């Protein structure tokens, strides 16, 4: 089984920024929670992020996607950032990284 190489360049910077965004009810960042489904970079400066929340009733629905967009836009290399909120597939705890599960006492 081969390992996926670590992201480099702008994608790695975007991931670092995503690790500063937290669901207000869970003390783990949204990247480790598995709420980021896809990061697309076009024209070397336009970032599109497909993300979800723990549920459609999540209280952060009105703030977290905007926070993610705003933080990604702070990167010097980013000219445009857009977040698309999706619900398919629905988020579940199996999507969390092992580090997140350890942090939350789920392992």
Secondary structure, DSSP 8 states (H G I E B T S, - for coil): --------HHHHHHHHHHTT-B-TTSSSBTTTTT-EEEEEEETTTEEEEEE--S-TT-GGGGTHHHHHHHHHHTSTT-SEEEEEE--SS---GGGS-HHHHHHTT--
